[in-house]
Amino acid sequence: MQEEEERYVQIIKDSNRKLVILELLSNFFNHKDFVGVLIKTKIIHTLFENNKTLDINKLELFHIQYTSSFIDLFQKLKKSKEQQYLLISDEIYINKDIISKLKTEIGDFKLPQLLRTHAENMSKKIEELYKMFVTEDAVFFNWNEIISFSDSIKTEYYREITIEQYEKLATSKKSLYENKYSKFEKKLLGRLNVLNFKIKFSCGLICNNEIIEVYEFRDSNDKFVFIANEKAFYFLESEMEKEINLLKNDSVKGEIITQLKNKNASLESELSTVKTSLPENVNEVLKDYLNKITSIDFIEDLQNVDEQTNILKTMLNINIK
């Protein structure tokens, strides 16, 4: 009798350990079917614990046949999930660190304000050129302020375009005004005069270190380009507006920050489901396992180990990546 009592105590103790492990795994995976397995296993355990007339060996057999292999599978899967979770968490942390450093490097650079001033300066230059073309007076003129500003920000802020795109933008067969300072499409210069040279900066483009700046009229959506190396101004053809990205410039660092923020948003979404999403084959095993221990008359069924090994074999053969 004492030996039987000791065996009873030991089996109940071992069973409680398995319940603790199951509960920890259930908390980790947070899956409804796993919760169902935990509840059913507790019911089986409690039934044997509270009814000593039942053969306690059957509880041990139940755990050997079912619970142990089930725990082995999900412990293996938990380890894999933890590695995934850690890798994703590390990537998010590294991205945040890079974002912080890039923001520090960008600092308080007021690009929109500087571009407004640049457009105002360009407007004055165009008006000076107009007067020169009209009067043919020889007056002092230079591009220093315009070109030095463009050169100072082109690497960090201007958008890369292809050589083919550059050549299309920098070529015009329209009638031109020309002098030693610039070339100007006649129709464009006339339009600018009518609109009192009111323009705004649209974006900056760069190809092999050569600059093209895109401007638009304040009172319409029409655009024109300034080809810096030729000091030439042409209307921007409508097909080129469709072919080239003419959105407002952001710094290279700013674009990297945006990309990293988008990446982190995706990673955080993945992180929120990495523990709860299960491979399809594991989902099937989990569902089959729950159905098995829920539907069987387990007290009688556990007497025949050989007939109930299919789920066990399936669980042991699952390859967790």
CYANA upper distance limits for C-alpha pairs under 8 A (distance plus 0.5 A):
  1 MET  CA      5 GLU  CA      6.63
  2 GLN  CA      6 GLU  CA      6.58
  3 GLU  CA      7 ARG  CA      6.65
  4 GLU  CA      8 TYR  CA      6.58
  5 GLU  CA      9 VAL  CA      6.68
  6 GLU  CA     10 GLN  CA      6.62
  7 ARG  CA     11 ILE  CA      6.60
  8 TYR  CA     12 ILE  CA      6.67
  8 TYR  CA     56 ILE  CA      6.74
  9 VAL  CA     13 LYS  CA      6.53
 10 GLN  CA     14 ASP  CA      6.62
 11 ILE  CA     15 SER  CA      6.46
 11 ILE  CA     56 ILE  CA      7.82
 11 ILE  CA     57 ASN  CA      8.36
 11 ILE  CA     59 LEU  CA      8.14
 11 ILE  CA     60 GLU  CA      6.77
 12 ILE  CA     16 ASN  CA      6.59
 12 ILE  CA     45 HIS  CA      8.21
 12 ILE  CA     49 GLU  CA      7.21
 13 LYS  CA     17 ARG  CA      6.93
 14 ASP  CA     18 LYS  CA      6.99
 15 SER  CA     19 LEU  CA      6.83
 15 SER  CA     45 HIS  CA      7.45
 15 SER  CA     59 LEU  CA      8.41
 15 SER  CA     60 GLU  CA      7.99
 15 SER  CA     63 HIS  CA      7.93
 16 ASN  CA     20 VAL  CA      6.77
 16 ASN  CA     45 HIS  CA      8.50
 17 ARG  CA     21 ILE  CA      6.87
 18 LYS  CA     22 LEU  CA      6.56
 18 LYS  CA     67 THR  CA      8.07
 18 LYS  CA     68 SER  CA      8.39
 19 LEU  CA     23 GLU  CA      6.55
 19 LEU  CA     38 LEU  CA      7.84
 19 LEU  CA     41 THR  CA      8.01
 19 LEU  CA     42 LYS  CA      7.48
 20 VAL  CA     24 LEU  CA      6.79
 21 ILE  CA     25 LEU  CA      6.70
 21 ILE  CA     71 ILE  CA      8.12
 22 LEU  CA     26 SER  CA      6.45
 22 LEU  CA     38 LEU  CA      6.77
 22 LEU  CA     71 ILE  CA      7.42
 23 GLU  CA     27 ASN  CA      6.65
 23 GLU  CA     38 LEU  CA      7.17
 24 LEU  CA     28 PHE  CA      6.77
 25 LEU  CA     29 PHE  CA      6.68
 25 LEU  CA     74 PHE  CA      7.74
 25 LEU  CA     75 GLN  CA      7.94
 25 LEU  CA     78 LYS  CA      8.20
 26 SER  CA     30 ASN  CA      6.07
 26 SER  CA     31 HIS  CA      7.41
 26 SER  CA     34 PHE  CA      6.31
 26 SER  CA     35 VAL  CA      6.49
 26 SER  CA     38 LEU  CA      7.81
 28 PHE  CA     78 LYS  CA      8.34
 28 PHE  CA    275 LYS  CA      7.32
 28 PHE  CA    276 THR  CA      8.46
 29 PHE  CA     34 PHE  CA      8.22
 29 PHE  CA     78 LYS  CA      8.48
 29 PHE  CA    275 LYS  CA      5.85
 29 PHE  CA    276 THR  CA      5.45
 30 ASN  CA     34 PHE  CA      7.87
 30 ASN  CA     35 VAL  CA      7.96
 30 ASN  CA    275 LYS  CA      8.27
 30 ASN  CA    276 THR  CA      6.47
 31 HIS  CA     35 VAL  CA      6.84
 31 HIS  CA    276 THR  CA      6.71
 32 LYS  CA     36 GLY  CA      6.79
 33 ASP  CA     37 VAL  CA      6.79
 33 ASP  CA    286 LEU  CA      7.29
 33 ASP  CA    287 LYS  CA      7.02
 33 ASP  CA    290 LEU  CA      7.39
 34 PHE  CA     38 LEU  CA      6.76
 34 PHE  CA    286 LEU  CA      7.65
 34 PHE  CA    290 LEU  CA      8.47
 35 VAL  CA     39 ILE  CA      6.70
 36 GLY  CA     40 LYS  CA      6.65
 36 GLY  CA    290 LEU  CA      7.33
 37 VAL  CA     41 THR  CA      6.51
 37 VAL  CA    289 TYR  CA      8.35
 37 VAL  CA    290 LEU  CA      6.02
 37 VAL  CA    293 ILE  CA      8.40
 38 LEU  CA     42 LYS  CA      6.66
 39 ILE  CA     43 ILE  CA      6.76
 40 LYS  CA     44 ILE  CA      6.82
 40 LYS  CA    293 ILE  CA      7.72
 40 LYS  CA    294 THR  CA      7.28
 41 THR  CA     45 HIS  CA      6.63
 42 LYS  CA     46 THR  CA      6.45
 43 ILE  CA     47 LEU  CA      6.58
 44 ILE  CA     48 PHE  CA      7.07
 44 ILE  CA     59 LEU  CA      8.17
 45 HIS  CA     49 GLU  CA      6.57
 45 HIS  CA     59 LEU  CA      7.54
 46 THR  CA     50 ASN  CA      6.42
 47 LEU  CA     51 ASN  CA      6.52
 48 PHE  CA     52 LYS  CA      7.01
 48 PHE  CA     54 LEU  CA      6.85
 48 PHE  CA     55 ASP  CA      8.38
 48 PHE  CA     56 ILE  CA      6.93
 48 PHE  CA     59 LEU  CA      7.37
 52 LYS  CA     56 ILE  CA      7.86
 55 ASP  CA     59 LEU  CA      8.13
 56 ILE  CA     60 GLU  CA      7.27
 57 ASN  CA     61 LEU  CA      6.54
 58 LYS  CA     62 PHE  CA      6.47
 58 LYS  CA    299 ILE  CA      7.50
 58 LYS  CA    302 LEU  CA      6.96
 58 LYS  CA    303 GLN  CA      7.75
 59 LEU  CA     63 HIS  CA      6.91
 60 GLU  CA     64 ILE  CA      6.70
 61 LEU  CA     65 GLN  CA      6.38
 61 LEU  CA    302 LEU  CA      7.39
 62 PHE  CA     66 TYR  CA      6.25
 62 PHE  CA     67 THR  CA      7.44
 62 PHE  CA    302 LEU  CA      6.87
 63 HIS  CA     67 THR  CA      4.91
 63 HIS  CA     68 SER  CA      6.23
 64 ILE  CA     68 SER  CA      6.07
 64 ILE  CA     69 SER  CA      8.05
 65 GLN  CA     69 SER  CA      7.76
 65 GLN  CA    305 VAL  CA      7.57
 65 GLN  CA    308 GLN  CA      8.31
 65 GLN  CA    309 THR  CA      7.88
 65 GLN  CA    312 LEU  CA      7.55
 66 TYR  CA     70 PHE  CA      6.66
 66 TYR  CA    312 LEU  CA      7.08
 67 THR  CA     71 ILE  CA      6.51
 68 SER  CA     72 ASP  CA      6.62
 69 SER  CA     73 LEU  CA      6.69
 69 SER  CA    312 LEU  CA      6.67
 69 SER  CA    315 MET  CA      7.14
 69 SER  CA    316 LEU  CA      7.25
 70 PHE  CA     74 PHE  CA      6.93
 70 PHE  CA    312 LEU  CA      8.15
 70 PHE  CA    315 MET  CA      7.29
 71 ILE  CA     75 GLN  CA      6.37
 72 ASP  CA     76 LYS  CA      6.64
 72 ASP  CA    316 LEU  CA      8.50
 73 LEU  CA     77 LEU  CA      6.73
 73 LEU  CA    315 MET  CA      6.62
 73 LEU  CA    316 LEU  CA      7.28
 73 LEU  CA    318 ILE  CA      8.26
 74 PHE  CA     78 LYS  CA      6.27
 75 GLN  CA     79 LYS  CA      6.72
 76 LYS  CA     80 SER  CA      6.99
 76 LYS  CA    320 ILE  CA      7.53
 77 LEU  CA     81 LYS  CA      6.61
 77 LEU  CA    320 ILE  CA      6.54
 78 LYS  CA     82 GLU  CA      6.50
 78 LYS  CA    275 LYS  CA      8.35
 79 LYS  CA     83 GLN  CA      6.83
 80 SER  CA     84 GLN  CA      6.87
 80 SER  CA    320 ILE  CA      7.67
 80 SER  CA    321 LYS  CA      7.15
 81 LYS  CA     85 TYR  CA      6.48
 81 LYS  CA    274 VAL  CA      7.19
 81 LYS  CA    275 LYS  CA      6.55
 82 GLU  CA     86 LEU  CA      6.49
 82 GLU  CA    275 LYS  CA      8.40
 83 GLN  CA     87 LEU  CA      6.62
 84 GLN  CA     88 ILE  CA      6.65
 84 GLN  CA    274 VAL  CA      7.95
 85 TYR  CA     89 SER  CA      6.49
 85 TYR  CA    271 LEU  CA      6.86
 85 TYR  CA    274 VAL  CA      7.20
 85 TYR  CA    275 LYS  CA      8.28
 86 LEU  CA     90 ASP  CA      6.48
 87 LEU  CA     91 GLU  CA      6.72
 88 ILE  CA     92 ILE  CA      6.75
 88 ILE  CA    267 LEU  CA      6.97
 88 ILE  CA    271 LEU  CA      7.24
 89 SER  CA     93 TYR  CA      6.69
 89 SER  CA    271 LEU  CA      8.06
 90 ASP  CA     94 ILE  CA      6.60
 91 GLU  CA     95 ASN  CA      6.56
 92 ILE  CA     96 LYS  CA      6.66
 92 ILE  CA    264 ASN  CA      6.12
 92 ILE  CA    267 LEU  CA      7.44
 92 ILE  CA    268 GLU  CA      8.14
 93 TYR  CA     97 ASP  CA      6.74
 94 ILE  CA     98 ILE  CA      6.78
 95 ASN  CA     99 ILE  CA      6.62
 95 ASN  CA    260 LEU  CA      6.58
 95 ASN  CA    261 LYS  CA      8.34
 95 ASN  CA    264 ASN  CA      7.67
 96 LYS  CA    100 SER  CA      6.65
 96 LYS  CA    260 LEU  CA      8.36
 96 LYS  CA    261 LYS  CA      8.50
 97 ASP  CA    101 LYS  CA      6.82
 98 ILE  CA    102 LEU  CA      6.60
 99 ILE  CA    103 LYS  CA      6.61
 99 ILE  CA    257 ILE  CA      5.96
 99 ILE  CA    260 LEU  CA      7.68
 99 ILE  CA    261 LYS  CA      8.43
100 SER  CA    104 THR  CA      6.85
101 LYS  CA    105 GLU  CA      6.81
102 LEU  CA    106 ILE  CA      6.66
102 LEU  CA    253 LYS  CA      6.63
102 LEU  CA    254 GLY  CA      8.21
102 LEU  CA    257 ILE  CA      7.69
103 LYS  CA    107 GLY  CA      6.58
103 LYS  CA    253 LYS  CA      8.42
103 LYS  CA    254 GLY  CA      8.33
103 LYS  CA    257 ILE  CA      8.41
106 ILE  CA    253 LYS  CA      7.77
106 ILE  CA    254 GLY  CA      8.35
110 LYS  CA    114 LEU  CA      6.77
111 LEU  CA    115 LEU  CA      6.53
112 PRO  CA    116 ARG  CA      6.77
113 GLN  CA    117 THR  CA      6.98
114 LEU  CA    118 HIS  CA      6.63
115 LEU  CA    119 ALA  CA      6.61
115 LEU  CA    201 PHE  CA      6.96
116 ARG  CA    120 GLU  CA      6.80
116 ARG  CA    200 LYS  CA      7.39
116 ARG  CA    201 PHE  CA      7.28
117 THR  CA    121 ASN  CA      6.74
118 HIS  CA    122 MET  CA      6.66
118 HIS  CA    146 ILE  CA      7.55
118 HIS  CA    149 PHE  CA      8.15
118 HIS  CA    201 PHE  CA      8.22
119 ALA  CA    123 SER  CA      6.57
119 ALA  CA    199 ILE  CA      7.17
119 ALA  CA    200 LYS  CA      5.99
119 ALA  CA    201 PHE  CA      5.93
120 GLU  CA    124 LYS  CA      6.93
120 GLU  CA    199 ILE  CA      8.08
120 GLU  CA    200 LYS  CA      8.17
121 ASN  CA    125 LYS  CA      6.83
121 ASN  CA    146 ILE  CA      7.67
122 MET  CA    126 ILE  CA      6.65
122 MET  CA    146 ILE  CA      7.35
123 SER  CA    127 GLU  CA      6.73
123 SER  CA    197 PHE  CA      6.16
123 SER  CA    198 LYS  CA      7.20
123 SER  CA    199 ILE  CA      7.03
124 LYS  CA    128 GLU  CA      6.70
124 LYS  CA    197 PHE  CA      8.30
125 LYS  CA    129 LEU  CA      6.71
126 ILE  CA    130 TYR  CA      6.63
126 ILE  CA    197 PHE  CA      7.76
127 GLU  CA    131 LYS  CA      6.85
127 GLU  CA    193 ASN  CA      8.15
127 GLU  CA    197 PHE  CA      7.07
128 GLU  CA    132 MET  CA      6.79
129 LEU  CA    133 PHE  CA      6.68
129 LEU  CA    182 SER  CA      8.41
130 TYR  CA    134 VAL  CA      6.66
130 TYR  CA    189 LEU  CA      7.59
130 TYR  CA    193 ASN  CA      8.23
131 LYS  CA    135 THR  CA      6.38
131 LYS  CA    136 GLU  CA      8.14
132 MET  CA    136 GLU  CA      5.45
132 MET  CA    137 ASP  CA      6.09
132 MET  CA    138 ALA  CA      7.77
132 MET  CA    139 VAL  CA      8.14
133 PHE  CA    137 ASP  CA      8.46
133 PHE  CA    177 TYR  CA      7.74
133 PHE  CA    179 ASN  CA      8.32
141 PHE  CA    181 TYR  CA      8.17
142 ASN  CA    181 TYR  CA      8.26
143 TRP  CA    147 ILE  CA      6.48
144 ASN  CA    148 SER  CA      6.26
145 GLU  CA    149 PHE  CA      6.76
146 ILE  CA    150 SER  CA      6.87
147 ILE  CA    151 ASP  CA      6.50
147 ILE  CA    228 ALA  CA      7.87
148 SER  CA    152 SER  CA      6.63
149 PHE  CA    153 ILE  CA      7.21
150 SER  CA    154 LYS  CA      6.29
150 SER  CA    211 ILE  CA      8.23
151 ASP  CA    155 THR  CA      8.26
153 ILE  CA    157 TYR  CA      6.19
153 ILE  CA    158 TYR  CA      7.65
154 LYS  CA    158 TYR  CA      5.22
154 LYS  CA    204 GLY  CA      7.91
154 LYS  CA    205 LEU  CA      8.34
154 LYS  CA    206 ILE  CA      7.54
154 LYS  CA    211 ILE  CA      7.99
156 GLU  CA    251 SER  CA      5.79
156 GLU  CA    252 VAL  CA      5.87
156 GLU  CA    253 LYS  CA      8.07
157 TYR  CA    204 GLY  CA      8.01
157 TYR  CA    249 ASN  CA      6.44
157 TYR  CA    250 ASP  CA      6.17
157 TYR  CA    251 SER  CA      4.83
157 TYR  CA    252 VAL  CA      6.57
158 TYR  CA    203 CYS  CA      7.83
158 TYR  CA    204 GLY  CA      5.19
158 TYR  CA    205 LEU  CA      5.42
158 TYR  CA    206 ILE  CA      6.42
158 TYR  CA    249 ASN  CA      6.79
158 TYR  CA    250 ASP  CA      8.31
158 TYR  CA    251 SER  CA      8.15
159 ARG  CA    204 GLY  CA      6.79
159 ARG  CA    205 LEU  CA      5.17
159 ARG  CA    206 ILE  CA      6.37
159 ARG  CA    249 ASN  CA      7.43
160 GLU  CA    205 LEU  CA      6.36
160 GLU  CA    206 ILE  CA      5.48
160 GLU  CA    207 CYS  CA      6.35
161 ILE  CA    165 GLN  CA      6.77
161 ILE  CA    166 TYR  CA      7.19
161 ILE  CA    205 LEU  CA      7.04
161 ILE  CA    206 ILE  CA      6.58
161 ILE  CA    207 CYS  CA      6.05
161 ILE  CA    244 ILE  CA      8.22
162 THR  CA    166 TYR  CA      6.68
162 THR  CA    207 CYS  CA      6.81
163 ILE  CA    167 GLU  CA      6.63
163 ILE  CA    207 CYS  CA      6.86
163 ILE  CA    208 ASN  CA      8.42
164 GLU  CA    168 LYS  CA      6.85
165 GLN  CA    169 LEU  CA      6.78
165 GLN  CA    244 ILE  CA      8.28
166 TYR  CA    170 ALA  CA      6.51
166 TYR  CA    207 CYS  CA      7.14
166 TYR  CA    212 ILE  CA      8.43
167 GLU  CA    171 THR  CA      6.60
169 LEU  CA    225 VAL  CA      7.99
169 LEU  CA    236 LEU  CA      7.74
169 LEU  CA    240 MET  CA      8.12
170 ALA  CA    227 ILE  CA      6.67
172 SER  CA    234 TYR  CA      7.40
174 LYS  CA    185 GLU  CA      6.89
174 LYS  CA    186 LYS  CA      8.41
175 SER  CA    185 GLU  CA      6.45
175 SER  CA    186 LYS  CA      6.46
175 SER  CA    187 LYS  CA      8.39
176 LEU  CA    183 LYS  CA      6.93
176 LEU  CA    184 PHE  CA      5.81
176 LEU  CA    185 GLU  CA      4.95
176 LEU  CA    186 LYS  CA      5.64
177 TYR  CA    183 LYS  CA      6.19
177 TYR  CA    184 PHE  CA      5.51
177 TYR  CA    185 GLU  CA      6.77
177 TYR  CA    186 LYS  CA      6.37
178 GLU  CA    182 SER  CA      6.43
178 GLU  CA    183 LYS  CA      4.97
178 GLU  CA    184 PHE  CA      6.88
179 ASN  CA    183 LYS  CA      7.13
181 TYR  CA    231 LYS  CA      7.48
182 SER  CA    230 GLU  CA      7.56
182 SER  CA    231 LYS  CA      5.31
182 SER  CA    232 ALA  CA      6.05
182 SER  CA    233 PHE  CA      8.47
183 LYS  CA    230 GLU  CA      8.04
183 LYS  CA    231 LYS  CA      6.84
183 LYS  CA    232 ALA  CA      4.97
183 LYS  CA    233 PHE  CA      6.77
184 PHE  CA    188 LEU  CA      7.79
184 PHE  CA    189 LEU  CA      7.05
184 PHE  CA    232 ALA  CA      6.25
184 PHE  CA    233 PHE  CA      5.36
184 PHE  CA    234 TYR  CA      7.03
185 GLU  CA    189 LEU  CA      6.81
185 GLU  CA    233 PHE  CA      6.69
185 GLU  CA    234 TYR  CA      5.87
185 GLU  CA    235 PHE  CA      7.84
186 LYS  CA    190 GLY  CA      6.74
187 LYS  CA    191 ARG  CA      6.72
188 LEU  CA    192 LEU  CA      6.69
188 LEU  CA    224 PHE  CA      8.40
188 LEU  CA    233 PHE  CA      8.41
188 LEU  CA    234 TYR  CA      7.33
188 LEU  CA    235 PHE  CA      6.81
189 LEU  CA    193 ASN  CA      6.74
190 GLY  CA    194 VAL  CA      6.84
191 ARG  CA    195 LEU  CA      6.85
192 LEU  CA    196 ASN  CA      6.63
192 LEU  CA    197 PHE  CA      5.28
192 LEU  CA    198 LYS  CA      7.78
192 LEU  CA    217 PHE  CA      8.40
193 ASN  CA    197 PHE  CA      6.15
195 LEU  CA    217 PHE  CA      8.43
195 LEU  CA    219 ASP  CA      8.31
198 LYS  CA    217 PHE  CA      6.69
198 LYS  CA    218 ARG  CA      6.20
198 LYS  CA    219 ASP  CA      8.39
199 ILE  CA    215 TYR  CA      7.09
199 ILE  CA    216 GLU  CA      6.16
199 ILE  CA    217 PHE  CA      5.02
199 ILE  CA    218 ARG  CA      5.57
200 LYS  CA    215 TYR  CA      6.20
200 LYS  CA    216 GLU  CA      6.05
200 LYS  CA    217 PHE  CA      6.84
200 LYS  CA    218 ARG  CA      6.60
201 PHE  CA    213 GLU  CA      8.30
201 PHE  CA    214 VAL  CA      6.98
201 PHE  CA    215 TYR  CA      5.15
201 PHE  CA    216 GLU  CA      7.05
202 SER  CA    213 GLU  CA      8.22
202 SER  CA    214 VAL  CA      5.82
202 SER  CA    215 TYR  CA      5.42
202 SER  CA    216 GLU  CA      6.77
202 SER  CA    246 LEU  CA      7.64
202 SER  CA    247 LEU  CA      7.90
202 SER  CA    248 LYS  CA      6.71
203 CYS  CA    213 GLU  CA      6.59
203 CYS  CA    214 VAL  CA      5.79
203 CYS  CA    215 TYR  CA      7.62
203 CYS  CA    246 LEU  CA      6.62
203 CYS  CA    247 LEU  CA      7.14
203 CYS  CA    248 LYS  CA      5.81
203 CYS  CA    249 ASN  CA      6.16
204 GLY  CA    211 ILE  CA      7.76
204 GLY  CA    212 ILE  CA      6.56
204 GLY  CA    213 GLU  CA      4.98
204 GLY  CA    214 VAL  CA      6.62
204 GLY  CA    249 ASN  CA      7.29
205 LEU  CA    211 ILE  CA      6.39
205 LEU  CA    212 ILE  CA      5.56
205 LEU  CA    213 GLU  CA      6.50
205 LEU  CA    214 VAL  CA      8.27
206 ILE  CA    210 GLU  CA      5.92
206 ILE  CA    211 ILE  CA      5.19
206 ILE  CA    212 ILE  CA      6.63
207 CYS  CA    211 ILE  CA      7.22
210 GLU  CA    228 ALA  CA      7.75
210 GLU  CA    229 ASN  CA      7.34
211 ILE  CA    227 ILE  CA      6.98
211 ILE  CA    228 ALA  CA      5.98
211 ILE  CA    229 ASN  CA      7.67
212 ILE  CA    225 VAL  CA      7.05
212 ILE  CA    226 PHE  CA      6.09
212 ILE  CA    227 ILE  CA      5.31
212 ILE  CA    228 ALA  CA      6.45
213 GLU  CA    225 VAL  CA      6.10
213 GLU  CA    226 PHE  CA      5.61
213 GLU  CA    227 ILE  CA      7.30
213 GLU  CA    228 ALA  CA      8.12
214 VAL  CA    223 LYS  CA      7.26
214 VAL  CA    224 PHE  CA      6.33
214 VAL  CA    225 VAL  CA      5.05
214 VAL  CA    226 PHE  CA      6.93
214 VAL  CA    246 LEU  CA      8.49
215 TYR  CA    223 LYS  CA      6.02
215 TYR  CA    224 PHE  CA      5.92
215 TYR  CA    225 VAL  CA      6.64
215 TYR  CA    226 PHE  CA      8.29
216 GLU  CA    220 SER  CA      7.88
216 GLU  CA    221 ASN  CA      6.71
216 GLU  CA    222 ASP  CA      6.13
216 GLU  CA    223 LYS  CA      4.64
216 GLU  CA    224 PHE  CA      6.69
217 PHE  CA    221 ASN  CA      6.85
217 PHE  CA    222 ASP  CA      6.57
217 PHE  CA    223 LYS  CA      7.07
222 ASP  CA    236 LEU  CA      8.32
223 LYS  CA    235 PHE  CA      6.73
223 LYS  CA    236 LEU  CA      5.97
224 PHE  CA    233 PHE  CA      7.36
224 PHE  CA    234 TYR  CA      6.02
224 PHE  CA    235 PHE  CA      4.63
224 PHE  CA    236 LEU  CA      5.10
225 VAL  CA    232 ALA  CA      8.46
225 VAL  CA    233 PHE  CA      6.08
225 VAL  CA    234 TYR  CA      5.95
225 VAL  CA    235 PHE  CA      6.79
225 VAL  CA    236 LEU  CA      6.51
226 PHE  CA    231 LYS  CA      7.20
226 PHE  CA    232 ALA  CA      6.13
226 PHE  CA    233 PHE  CA      5.23
226 PHE  CA    234 TYR  CA      7.43
227 ILE  CA    231 LYS  CA      6.04
227 ILE  CA    232 ALA  CA      5.55
227 ILE  CA    233 PHE  CA      6.93
228 ALA  CA    232 ALA  CA      7.40
236 LEU  CA    240 MET  CA      7.37
236 LEU  CA    241 GLU  CA      7.69
237 GLU  CA    241 GLU  CA      7.24
238 SER  CA    242 LYS  CA      7.35
239 GLU  CA    243 GLU  CA      6.91
240 MET  CA    244 ILE  CA      6.51
241 GLU  CA    245 ASN  CA      8.01
241 GLU  CA    246 LEU  CA      7.58
250 ASP  CA    254 GLY  CA      6.37
250 ASP  CA    255 GLU  CA      6.80
251 SER  CA    255 GLU  CA      6.65
252 VAL  CA    256 ILE  CA      6.78
253 LYS  CA    257 ILE  CA      6.64
254 GLY  CA    258 THR  CA      6.76
255 GLU  CA    259 GLN  CA      6.67
256 ILE  CA    260 LEU  CA      6.56
257 ILE  CA    261 LYS  CA      6.57
258 THR  CA    262 ASN  CA      6.69
259 GLN  CA    263 LYS  CA      6.59
260 LEU  CA    264 ASN  CA      6.54
261 LYS  CA    265 ALA  CA      6.71
262 ASN  CA    266 SER  CA      6.88
263 LYS  CA    267 LEU  CA      6.66
264 ASN  CA    268 GLU  CA      6.40
265 ALA  CA    269 SER  CA      6.77
266 SER  CA    270 GLU  CA      6.77
267 LEU  CA    271 LEU  CA      6.44
268 GLU  CA    272 SER  CA      6.73
269 SER  CA    273 THR  CA      7.43
270 GLU  CA    274 VAL  CA      6.41
271 LEU  CA    275 LYS  CA      8.26
273 THR  CA    277 SER  CA      6.21
278 LEU  CA    282 VAL  CA      6.75
278 LEU  CA    283 ASN  CA      6.54
279 PRO  CA    283 ASN  CA      6.72
280 GLU  CA    284 GLU  CA      6.76
281 ASN  CA    285 VAL  CA      6.82
281 ASN  CA    318 ILE  CA      8.19
282 VAL  CA    286 LEU  CA      6.52
282 VAL  CA    318 ILE  CA      8.10
283 ASN  CA    287 LYS  CA      6.66
284 GLU  CA    288 ASP  CA      6.56
285 VAL  CA    289 TYR  CA      6.36
285 VAL  CA    311 ILE  CA      7.69
285 VAL  CA    314 THR  CA      7.90
285 VAL  CA    315 MET  CA      7.48
286 LEU  CA    290 LEU  CA      6.67
287 LYS  CA    291 ASN  CA      6.68
288 ASP  CA    292 LYS  CA      6.53
288 ASP  CA    311 ILE  CA      8.22
289 TYR  CA    293 ILE  CA      6.85
289 TYR  CA    311 ILE  CA      7.37
290 LEU  CA    294 THR  CA      6.44
291 ASN  CA    295 SER  CA      6.35
292 LYS  CA    296 ILE  CA      6.56
293 ILE  CA    298 PHE  CA      7.55
296 ILE  CA    301 ASP  CA      7.35
297 ASP  CA    301 ASP  CA      6.40
298 PHE  CA    302 LEU  CA      6.07
299 ILE  CA    303 GLN  CA      7.83
304 ASN  CA    308 GLN  CA      7.69
305 VAL  CA    309 THR  CA      7.36
308 GLN  CA    312 LEU  CA      8.26
309 THR  CA    313 LYS  CA      6.60
310 ASN  CA    314 THR  CA      6.69
311 ILE  CA    315 MET  CA      6.64
312 LEU  CA    316 LEU  CA      6.75
313 LYS  CA    317 ASN  CA      6.63
314 THR  CA    318 ILE  CA      6.87
